Amino acid sequence: MQKISYLIIHHSGGFARNSHASSQHMTVEQINEAHAKRWGDFPSQIRFDNGTPCFIGYNFVIEKNGRLFQARPVGAETAAQVGHNFDSISICLIGNFGTNNSVPIDIPSPEQIKKLQFLMELFITNNENSYATHAISILSDTKIDISIARIQPHRFFWQTECYGFSLPNDWARKLVSEHLYQFDPIKKKLLELQAQLLQL
């Protein structure tokens, strides 16, 4: 049985030629082209609607306009974060959320935030009927057990700035806790303390 314990959030970042460039104009197809050059021997079981092979290393990618694409089944090995490619769900927001002279390069769009919030709540509440309703591909014999405290940016696990230093470490967690527990301040505070303990 494959156990999924983390939700790890990424951004597409800048480019090799310019790490401070905006990338929020990119599409899922362009991300796939870039990943095919890096992981051309590691295709996903999922293909694009037109039959094109998918080489994207994340489980999900969210474009600026909110378009959501599932690139790898939940429970399948990803190419997203060293040491956690089997026990996590990786979600990438297209954009460079780093800074240039302390100014954010890109910021997550409202559509991206809404779709990210939807995905995170889907996996935290872990309702199998919801997975089927939204056509989420999950490998059989995969157990999902994710708490809000285990939603982390990529940089929590690796020496990288991902998901961009313009976004604080608890940005994604707060998107969920403020929505799910907006009327329960005690539970919200307990979740924040739990997340702080994980950082120790």
Stockholm file with secondary structure:
# STOCKHOLM 1.0

chainA/1-200         MQKISYLIIHHSGGFARNSHASSQHMTVEQINEAHAKRWGDFPSQIRFDNGTPCFIGYNFVIEKNGRLFQARPVGAETAAQVGHNFDSISICLIGNFGTNNSVPIDIPSPEQIKKLQFLMELFITNNENSYATHAISILSDTKIDISIARIQPHRFFWQTECYGFSLPNDWARKLVSEHLYQFDPIKKKLLELQAQLLQL
#=GR chainA/1-200 SS CEEECEEEEEECCCBTTBTTSCCTTCCHHHHHHHHHHHSTTCCCSCBCTTSCBCCCSSSEEECTTCCEEECSCBTSCCSSSTTCSSSEEEEEESSCCCEETTEESCCCCHHHHHHHHHHHHHHHHTCHHHHHHTTCCBCTTEEECCCGGGEEEGGGTSSSCTTCTTSCTTHHHHHHHHHHTTTCHHHHHHHHHHHHHHHC
#=GC SS_cons         CEEECEEEEEECCCBTTBTTSCCTTCCHHHHHHHHHHHSTTCCCSCBCTTSCBCCCSSSEEECTTCCEEECSCBTSCCSSSTTCSSSEEEEEESSCCCEETTEESCCCCHHHHHHHHHHHHHHHHTCHHHHHHTTCCBCTTEEECCCGGGEEEGGGTSSSCTTCTTSCTTHHHHHHHHHHTTTCHHHHHHHHHHHHHHHC
//
